[in-house]
Amino acid sequence: MSSRNKQWLLASRPTGPVEESNFRLVEQEVPALRDGELLVRVHYLSLDPYMRGRMDDAKSYAASQPLGEVMIGGTVGEVVDSRNPNWPKGELVVGMGGWQEFHVTDGKGLIKAQRGLPESVYLGAVGMPGITAWYGLFQIGKPKAGETVVVSAASGAVGSVVGQLAKLRGCRAVGIAGGPAKCAHVVNDLGFDACVDYKSEDFRQRFKEAVPDGIDVLFENVGGTVFDTSLARMNAFGRVALCGLIAGYGGQDVSLKNARSMLVNRLLVQGFIVVEHLEHWPEAMKELGAAVATGKIKYRETIAQGIEAAPRAFIGLLRGENLGKQLVKMGGD
Ligand SMILES: NC(=O)c1ccc[n+]([C@@H]2O[C@H](COP(=O)([O-])OP(=O)(O)OC[C@H]3O[C@@H](n4cnc5c(N)ncnc54)[C@H](OP(=O)(O)O)[C@@H]3O)[C@@H](O)[C@H]2O)c1
């Protein structure tokens, strides 16, 4: 086993779009374990939009990422050494190992991954993004059969699960995504009823045609124009699960023109942060795991090879270059 550990540190805070120079690659010895600790060899690192917010030094719901420290990130990997009887060698574990090849932990906050499903799904459809979809849709959106559910960033890790869960509950699922290829995937592979390309010139008109009965549940991942276009088509007493505003993560304006719809349609608009609802995670993981195992929920992954590729893949995620869950596979092919 290699005793060297490659790590990406946050070197500087972005002043505009994220650049590879905002990160620094270092290599360290894997430290010796103390009593109660275990060593995990990371197999997959998850790259997620929230990391962009952590790179800034602005007030938010979570503390910003300190400069000079290993970038925060969800991981799945195998326990390769242990001085903690609760986490023996060979166990497959999901945790917050960060952008590095190995991590040492006392086991707090780790989740055991069941063997049987591909381990990477614990960072996607059966992990944090899938649980985000499950929580926002069911605990806030509360869709009823026959209702119309709209989700933006529909081909992504969260959005793809939202639409498929909505279909399983008997709803009409409509996605919004960037480009014809992503929209075709959302309809043809994931089974949404429709998907509209927000980059197309006639986006507003095509979106109106895709939701002929209006919108009952909006799962918002993007903000800005995309959010505004959906707000204008909400039905009375509609519910908006406000999950993300990725259109503004680089500091862009995400102001709303159609805020009036919230009053006129007596909307429920609820922002949420999935890690504040850990009590729902076991139930959600059970339902999502069963749905993935039986093929009722399909998922796509974009996998960058090797720890060195992490910054470039993260920048790609923020530019919409990923299809489905963006991961980094450690050790290359
Ligand atoms: N509240 C929570 O607890 C929670 C938890 C997890 C995720 N989230 C949020 O959920 C959203 C989706 O996350 P994810 O992990 O599933 O990411 P993702 O959808 O897999 O990847 C991000 C996607 O966002 C879209 N995007 C990027 N910039 C955009 C822009 N300027 N305008 C419109 N779309 C843009 C791109 O798709 P297109 O090519 O289609 O534009 C890109 O592929 C994010 O806003 C994230 O912050 C929130």
The ligand as a Tripos MOL2 file, in Angstrom:
@<TRIPOS>MOLECULE
LIG
   48    52     1     0     0
SMALL
NO_CHARGES

@<TRIPOS>ATOM
      1 N1        -30.0310   22.5260   -0.5450 N.am      1 LIG1
      2 C1        -29.2630   21.4640   -0.4530 C.2       1 LIG1
      3 O1        -29.1260   20.8500    0.5930 O.2       1 LIG1
      4 C2        -28.5520   20.9800   -1.6930 C.ar      1 LIG1
      5 C3        -27.8870   19.7570   -1.7240 C.ar      1 LIG1
      6 C4        -27.3030   19.3300   -2.9200 C.ar      1 LIG1
      7 C5        -27.3530   20.1510   -4.0400 C.ar      1 LIG1
      8 N2        -27.9680   21.3560   -3.9550 N.ar      1 LIG1
      9 C6        -28.0790   22.2220   -5.1340 C.3       1 LIG1
     10 O2        -28.7420   21.5150   -6.1470 O.3       1 LIG1
     11 C7        -28.3280   22.0040   -7.4090 C.3       1 LIG1
     12 C8        -27.9080   20.8500   -8.2970 C.3       1 LIG1
     13 O3        -26.8000   20.2170   -7.7020 O.3       1 LIG1
     14 P1        -26.2200   18.8800   -8.3390 P.3       1 LIG1
     15 O4        -25.2480   18.3190   -7.3900 O.co2     1 LIG1
     16 O5        -27.3210   18.0290   -8.8150 O.co2     1 LIG1
     17 O6        -25.3980   19.4490   -9.5910 O.3       1 LIG1
     18 P2        -25.5710   19.0030  -11.0820 P.3       1 LIG1
     19 O7        -26.9570   19.3830  -11.5020 O.co2     1 LIG1
     20 O8        -25.1590   17.5860  -11.2400 O.co2     1 LIG1
     21 O9        -24.5000   19.8730  -11.8460 O.3       1 LIG1
     22 C9        -24.6560   21.2420  -11.9150 C.3       1 LIG1
     23 C10       -25.5100   21.6170  -13.1490 C.3       1 LIG1
     24 O10       -26.0240   22.9110  -12.9440 O.3       1 LIG1
     25 C11       -26.2750   23.4810  -14.1960 C.3       1 LIG1
     26 N3        -25.7750   24.8510  -14.2300 N.ar      1 LIG1
     27 C12       -24.5510   25.3080  -13.9830 C.ar      1 LIG1
     28 N4        -24.4790   26.6250  -14.1350 N.ar      1 LIG1
     29 C13       -25.6890   27.0300  -14.5090 C.ar      1 LIG1
     30 C14       -26.2480   28.2750  -14.8370 C.ar      1 LIG1
     31 N5        -25.5300   29.4060  -14.7880 N.pl3     1 LIG1
     32 N6        -27.5400   28.3290  -15.1920 N.ar      1 LIG1
     33 C15       -28.2680   27.2130  -15.2420 C.ar      1 LIG1
     34 N7        -27.8020   25.9800  -14.9260 N.ar      1 LIG1
     35 C16       -26.5110   25.9050  -14.5700 C.ar      1 LIG1
     36 C17       -25.5230   22.6660  -15.2430 C.3       1 LIG1
     37 O11       -26.4890   21.9350  -15.9820 O.3       1 LIG1
     38 P3        -27.0680   22.5340  -17.3400 P.3       1 LIG1
     39 O12       -26.0780   22.1690  -18.3940 O.co2     1 LIG1
     40 O13       -28.3670   21.8610  -17.4650 O.co2     1 LIG1
     41 O14       -27.1470   24.0020  -17.1880 O.co2     1 LIG1
     42 C18       -24.6850   21.7350  -14.4090 C.3       1 LIG1
     43 O15       -24.4980   20.4860  -15.0720 O.3       1 LIG1
     44 C19       -27.2320   23.0260   -7.1320 C.3       1 LIG1
     45 O16       -27.7940   24.3160   -7.1380 O.3       1 LIG1
     46 C20       -26.7770   22.6500   -5.7520 C.3       1 LIG1
     47 O17       -26.1900   23.7400   -5.0700 O.3       1 LIG1
     48 C21       -28.5560   21.7840   -2.8120 C.ar      1 LIG1
@<TRIPOS>BOND
     1     1     2 1
     2     2     3 2
     3     2     4 1
     4     4     5 ar
     5     4    48 ar
     6     5     6 ar
     7     6     7 ar
     8     7     8 ar
     9     8     9 1
    10     8    48 ar
    11     9    10 1
    12     9    46 1
    13    10    11 1
    14    11    12 1
    15    11    44 1
    16    12    13 1
    17    13    14 1
    18    14    15 2
    19    14    16 1
    20    14    17 1
    21    17    18 1
    22    18    19 2
    23    18    20 1
    24    18    21 1
    25    21    22 1
    26    22    23 1
    27    23    24 1
    28    23    42 1
    29    24    25 1
    30    25    26 1
    31    25    36 1
    32    26    27 ar
    33    26    35 ar
    34    27    28 ar
    35    28    29 ar
    36    29    30 ar
    37    29    35 ar
    38    30    31 1
    39    30    32 ar
    40    32    33 ar
    41    33    34 ar
    42    34    35 ar
    43    36    37 1
    44    36    42 1
    45    37    38 1
    46    38    39 2
    47    38    40 1
    48    38    41 1
    49    42    43 1
    50    44    45 1
    51    44    46 1
    52    46    47 1
@<TRIPOS>SUBSTRUCTURE
     1 LIG1         1 GROUP 0 **** ****
